[in-house]
Amino acid sequence: MYNRSNLRPNKSKPGVMEVDGEVTEALPNTMFRVRVPKGSLPNVEEDRIVLCHLSGKMRIHYVRILPGDRVKLEMTPYDLTKGRITYRNR
């Protein structure tokens, strides 16, 4: 039997920023444009539009995302134009 504690995701991955945003547009292939408000990202003084894809767990569980939904993103500090949607707020 395997140990299930190894299968749980880490709370925070090193080098990954977690920010909140709002979906503005739904694109094909589970891609979305998400508006991230100013002050959420370091060294960014205006609202930013980020191109995001849906995380694997959300695809598996058929989580539906529509424009206007509040979501949580994971972004890398190296490219602030792309991200991954990891959670949809209710």
N, C-alpha and C positions, 0 to 999 in steps of 0.2 A: 504494500500500500504506500502511496506517496504522501508527502506532507503538503497539505493544502495551504499552509501559511506562506509557502514560497510563491503561490500563484496570485496573491493579492498585489495590486499595484502600489508603488511607492507613493507617499503623500506628496512629495515634491521632488521632481527630478533636478539634478544639478544643471544649471545653465538654461533653464526653461522659465519664462515669465508667464504668469497666469493673470489675465486681465478680463474684464467684463465688457460686453459690447451689445449692439442691437443689429439684428439682421435687416438689411435694407433691400436686398435683391436675391432671389433664388436663381441659380444658373444650372445648366445641365450637369449630369454626373455628380450629383451631391456636392456641388460647389456653391459657395455663398459669398456675397459681399457684405461685410460687417463694418458698421461704424463704431470706432473706438473713441470715446470722448477724450478731450484734452485733459492732461493731468494723470491719465492712467499709465502712459508709457513714459519712461525717463527721457529727458531732453527733447520732448515733442511738445510744442506749444499750441497746436491746433488739432481739431478733430482729424482722424485718419481713417481712410477706407482700406480695409484689409481683405484680401482674397483668401478664403478659408475653405478647407475640405472637412468632411465629417470623419470623426474618429471611427476606428474599426468596431468598437463595442456598440456605438450608436447605430452603425449600419446593421450589425447582427440583430439588434433588438428593434429594428424598424422605428427608430425615434423620428418623428416627423417634425420638420422645422419650416416655419412660414415667415415671410417678411413681417417684422414687428416684434418677433420673439427676442427676449433677452437671453444671451448665451454667455458661456464662459469659454475663453480661448486659451490655448497654449501657443506661445510664440518664442522664437529664439532671438537673442539680441543681435544676431548677425544680419537678419533680414526682417525688417519691420513691415514688410508689405504682404507677408504670407503667414498663415496660421492654421491651427487645427481646432475645430469645435469639439469640446469634451463634455459639455453639460448644457442642458436647456433649462432655464429657470421657469418656474410655473407662473 
